[in-house]
Structure formats: structure tokens, C-alpha cells
Amino acid sequence: MYYFLFMEINSAEILIRTVNLEDIQFLQKLFIETIESSCKNDYTPEQIKAWTSTAENIDRWNSMVEKQFSLIAQLNNKILGFASLQNDNYVDFLYVHKDFLRNGIANVLYDNLKKESTEKGCQKMSSDVSKTARPFFESKGFKVVRENKKLIKGVEIVNYYMIQ
């Protein structure tokens, strides 16, 4: 397992660790709550409902844990955020708990993914990012390559394929 401390919030030490299968139900909950809270200005309620329904795909979550470089930011027993790197250069997940946004957690999770990608010999990273996440990725040097229109349960959701 991959463990180290990265920062403090209100004098509390935040731990970064690898994801394990026992974390999945907590990650699914964080995923849903973050989208419902953070993305409501960029997506309709119907789009949010379709998007959050993807949390039901347990095979996808198991695959993230078993096949990707996946990290959690944790304070005591509370998961504050998580991120994953697929195929050494694709940011698949990057979500921060709605109550801990803008505390540097996404930055540290991303920096650890970038470090892993670089150590694996990758020159560039890519991701498909939401309207909400686009400014964060742009701040990391990502550029939009194309706009995607994805159908989930018959509902169209726009996101962006970006490369750093």
C-alpha cells in the first residue's frame, strides 16, 4: 500500500493511501453527493440523475480498484476525496467531498497521479472532464481537444476530452 501525509486542515493530518475494495461503497456515496452538490450549476437535474446512476456499475468500480492506480485522501475515518489513473496517463476519477472543496485536496491527489504517470514514462496526461471540472484541469495545463456528447440512460451529457 501507498501511504503518506500531505497536508493539514485545521491542524488535522490528511492521509493519502491506496484504494481497496472495502472503500467502494464510500467512494460511490462521495461520487454521487459531489456531483449532486457541485455540478448543479452546470448540468440539469435529469443529467445529474443519469450521471450519478453510473455509480451502480459495480464492475467499473472494482476495475478502478483492481486495475488502476487509485488514491484516497482521508481524515481519520472520513474519505475526503479520491482519484485514479488508468493506463498510466488517463485521469479516470478525481472527486473531492462536497464539504472539503477548495482545500487543496484535488491538487494533491492530482499531483500524485501526475508523479505516478511521469514515473511510468508518460509525457502527457488526458481525461474526459465535466463542465464543472474543466477550470481545474485548465489550471493544470490541460487543453480541450474536443467536446463529447455522451448518452447515459437516454440523457445527453456534455464533457470535454482534454490533454495536458
N, C-alpha and C positions, 0 to 999 in steps of 0.2 A: 504494500500500500504506500501511497504517496502522501506524506503529511508534512505540513509546516505552517507556522503562524505568519500572517502577512500584515495585519493591521490591528488597530484598536478602535472601537466605537464606544464612547463614554467609558473609557478605561477598561473595557472588556476585550479580551483577546479573541480574535476571529481565527478559526482553524480552516485550512484548505486540506481536503482529503479526497481520495478517490471514491467514486460512487460504487455502491454494492447493491445487489438485488433487493435487499431489505429496505432500501431507500425509495423504491419506485412509487409506492402509494403516496409518500410525502412529496415527491417531485411532481407527480400528476396533479396533486392539490395545488401546489405552488404555481405550476404551469397555468392551470385554469384561473386561479384567483388573480394572477398577474395580468393575464390577457383581459379578463373582465374589468379590472380596475384601470390598467394603464393604456389600453387600446381603445377605450370607448369614444375618444375624440376623433379617431382615425377610421373606425370601422362601425358598421351598423350593428344593432343587437342581433340581427339574423346572421351576419357574418361572424360575429363573436361566438354565437352558439355553435355554428358549423365548425369553426376553428377549434374551439375547446373540446368538441366531440372527438377530436383525434386523440385525446388522452385515453380513450377506451381501447386503442390498439396496443394491447399488452406485448405483442411480438416486437413492435417498434421500440418500446421501452426496454425490453430485455436485450434487444440487439444493441441499443445505445450503451447499456451497461457492459455487455459481454464483448463487443467488438470495437468500441470507440474509446478514445482517451477522454474520460469523463471525470469532472471535479465538482465538489460541493464546497460552498462557503458555509461554515457552521459556527454558531454561537451557543455554547453549552449543548443542548439537545435540539436546538431550533435551526433548521436549514434556511439560510438567508438567500441563497442563490445557487445555481448550477450551470455548468457549461460542458459542451462536448465537442470533440474534434474527430471528424470522420475522414478516413483515408489520409491522415497526416496533414491535410491542408484545407479542409472544409469545416467551417463552424456550423454545426448542426443545431445545437441548442445553446442559448445564452439567455437565461431568465433570472431576474432578481425579485425577491419577495416584495410585494407592493408597499410594505411598511419600511423597507430599507433601501428604497431607491435613492440615488444621488448621494451615496455614502462611499463611493469608490469600489464597491463590490464587483460591479461589472468590469471595471478597469482591471482589477487584479485577476479575476477569472480569465478575461481575455488575454492579459499579459502572459499567463501561464500556458494558455493554448498556443500563443504565438511562440513562446520559448520552445515548447514541445515540437511544433511544426518546423522551426528553424533547426533544432537538433536532429530532426529526421531528414534534413537536407532540402526542405522545401523553400523556394524563393518567394512564393506568393500564397496568399490565402484567399478563399472565396466563401460566400454564403448567400442564401436566399433570405432576405430580411424584410420585416414588416415596415409599413409606413412609419410606425412608432419608433422602431429601432434604427431606421435609416440615418438620422443625425449622429447617433453614437458611432456607427460604422464609418460614416464620413469623417468623423473626428480621428479615426484610426487610420485614415488614408485610403479607405475603400472608395471605389468609383462605381457608379451604376453602369452595368453592361447592357441590361435590358429590363423592361418591366414584364413581370409574369402575371398571368391571369389564371389562377388555379381554381378548379371546381371541387368543392367539398360538399357532399350531400346535396348537389344541385345548386349550391350557392357560390357565386364568383367572389374570389378574394384576391386582391392585388398585393403583390410583394415585388421585391427587386432582387435580381441576381447581381451581386457586387463582387468585385475583385480588388484586392489590395496591391 
